[in-house]
Amino acid sequence: GERVRVGVVYILFLIPTALRDLDSSLGPYPYESIKKWVSLSSHVSSGLLERVQPLDGKVSSVTQFCTKPPSNTMQGASKEELPAKESTVAEGKSIPGGMFAGVGEFPSTVSNSAGSEEQRPVMPDFKPKPEAALRFSEIPTQRYPKGSTPEQITHHSLDHSYTLDLMLEQSYGNCEGDLLGELQLTFVCFIIGHVMSPTVYDAFEHWKLLVKLLCSCEEALVSHQSLFSSFITIMHFQLK
């Protein structure tokens, strides 16, 4: 009893003291922008964030690459038969052969002393890391129900309400809030990322596709009134 009460009092005294010590080492929180941040992320839930974020858990404005050595070096030549350190191009100028040593070389056709053309080693295969990519919901490519008449195909090609309903069902379990949250998340990733890396550029492109889909619906304005009311509010703060 008494020992527990003493421990609780000690903890209650220690926490505020520790927070004050911690605050002195941190920068001030920009409370003047907290309302703007809330308006840009009001529909982003923890479940949606867990599903969309990259597998490595980081959204970076700098592209992360994985590399593998070039699959081929030079057609018809072994490693020992590669061009010498200097070769002569068709115009008669010299180019250094080892300027990209250690990372492979740009593919280029050169003329050797015998006058025949040879291909230099290619660069390593640079590809963005799959685990660093944002996992957005796919927008259905099926624009109209199967068995639609030509008239219905034309209607669904102009009014994308069918595609919206299909996406809500397949990707969000008919949860309109998750669609709005993904719209906000793509915008935030693009704005904060600044640099147009493939990850951030994909976010910008997906944001444009979602906006285009929502702006191409007519029947859904009646069947999903709350969705479009929130959509207008979101666009107001994003374009503000």
PyMOL commands that set and color helices and strands:
alter all, ss='L'
color gray80, all
select helices_A, chain A and resi 2-23+31-40+46-52+79-81+130-132+150-158+161-172+176-193+198-214+220-223+225-238
alter helices_A, ss='H'
color red, helices_A
select strands_A, chain A and resi 65-68+86-88+94-96+109-111+117-119+125-128
alter strands_A, ss='S'
color yellow, strands_A
deselect
rebuild
show_as cartoon
